[in-house]
Amino acid sequence: MASKIFVGKLSYNTTDETLRALFEQHGTVESAQVVRERDTNQSKGFGFVEMESAEAAQKAINMLDGKEFEGRIIVVNAARPREDSPRNGGMSFGGGFQRR
């Protein structure tokens, strides 16, 4: 079963391909993606890698967390599930309110 990894503090020059190449040294990579701004396509400085197995993912985390990559010390750990709305504490502010 595939295992997803969060990679933070990436160089803004890191590409999907260079990220994949880094992790392929530690196991089979199913996908590698640098997260980018929607409007400008500029890297947000983090990404996600999906490894073939939990064992390969853990090996990559152990080998790469805190290491230098493209001039930056990267953070590598198991990805956590996305929260519904982390910016507002889970509260929804959309729609339904009308001023009278």
C-alpha positions as CSV (number, residue, x, y, z in Angstrom):
1,M,0.0,0.0,0.0
2,A,1.3,3.4,-1.0
3,S,2.5,5.8,1.7
4,K,2.4,9.6,1.4
5,I,5.3,11.9,2.6
6,F,5.3,15.6,3.3
7,V,8.4,17.5,2.2
8,G,8.9,21.0,3.5
9,K,11.3,23.9,3.3
10,L,12.1,23.1,-0.4
11,S,14.0,25.5,-2.6
12,Y,11.6,27.5,-4.8
13,N,13.6,26.0,-7.8
14,T,12.7,22.4,-6.9
15,T,10.7,20.6,-9.6
16,D,8.6,17.5,-9.5
17,E,11.4,15.7,-11.4
18,T,14.2,16.7,-9.0
19,L,12.0,15.8,-6.0
20,R,11.2,12.4,-7.5
21,A,14.9,11.8,-8.2
22,L,15.9,12.5,-4.6
23,F,13.4,10.0,-3.2
24,E,14.0,7.3,-5.9
25,Q,17.4,6.8,-4.2
26,H,15.5,5.3,-1.3
27,G,12.7,3.2,-2.9
28,T,10.0,3.2,-5.6
29,V,8.3,6.5,-6.0
30,E,4.7,6.4,-7.2
31,S,4.3,10.2,-7.5
32,A,6.2,13.4,-6.5
33,Q,4.6,16.9,-6.7
34,V,5.8,20.3,-5.6
35,V,2.8,22.4,-4.6
36,R,2.5,25.6,-6.6
37,E,0.5,28.9,-6.4
38,R,-2.6,28.6,-8.6
39,D,-2.2,32.1,-10.2
40,T,1.6,32.4,-10.6
41,N,2.8,28.8,-10.7
42,Q,5.4,29.7,-8.1
43,S,6.4,26.9,-5.7
44,K,5.0,27.2,-2.2
45,G,8.2,25.6,-0.9
46,F,6.7,22.2,0.0
47,G,5.4,19.1,-1.7
48,F,4.3,15.5,-1.4
49,V,5.9,12.2,-2.4
50,E,4.0,8.9,-2.6
51,M,6.2,5.8,-2.0
52,E,5.3,2.3,-3.0
53,S,5.3,1.0,0.6
54,A,5.2,2.2,4.2
55,E,8.7,0.7,4.7
56,A,10.2,2.6,1.7
57,A,8.5,5.8,3.0
58,Q,9.9,5.3,6.5
59,K,13.4,4.7,5.1
60,A,13.2,7.8,3.0
61,I,12.0,9.9,6.0
62,N,14.9,8.5,8.1
63,M,17.5,9.2,5.5
64,L,16.3,12.7,4.2
65,D,14.7,14.6,7.2
66,G,17.1,17.4,8.2
67,K,19.3,16.9,5.1
68,E,20.5,19.5,2.7
69,F,18.8,19.5,-0.8
70,E,19.3,22.2,-3.4
71,G,20.8,24.6,-0.8
72,R,18.0,24.1,1.9
73,I,17.7,21.9,5.0
74,I,14.5,20.0,4.2
75,V,11.8,18.6,6.6
76,V,10.5,15.2,5.7
77,N,7.8,13.4,7.6
78,A,4.6,11.3,7.1
79,A,1.8,13.3,5.6
80,R,-1.2,13.9,7.8
81,P,-4.7,13.9,6.4
82,R,-5.9,17.3,5.3
83,E,-8.2,19.1,7.8
84,D,-11.5,20.5,6.7
85,S,-10.5,24.1,7.3
86,P,-7.2,24.6,9.2
87,R,-7.3,28.4,8.8
88,N,-10.4,29.1,10.7
89,G,-10.5,26.3,13.3
90,G,-13.1,24.3,11.4
91,M,-15.7,27.0,11.5
92,S,-17.5,27.8,8.3
93,F,-18.2,31.4,7.5
94,G,-19.7,31.0,4.0
95,G,-23.2,32.1,3.1
96,G,-26.4,32.5,5.0
97,F,-25.7,35.8,6.7
98,Q,-27.6,38.8,5.7
99,R,-27.3,42.3,7.2
100,R,-30.6,44.0,7.8
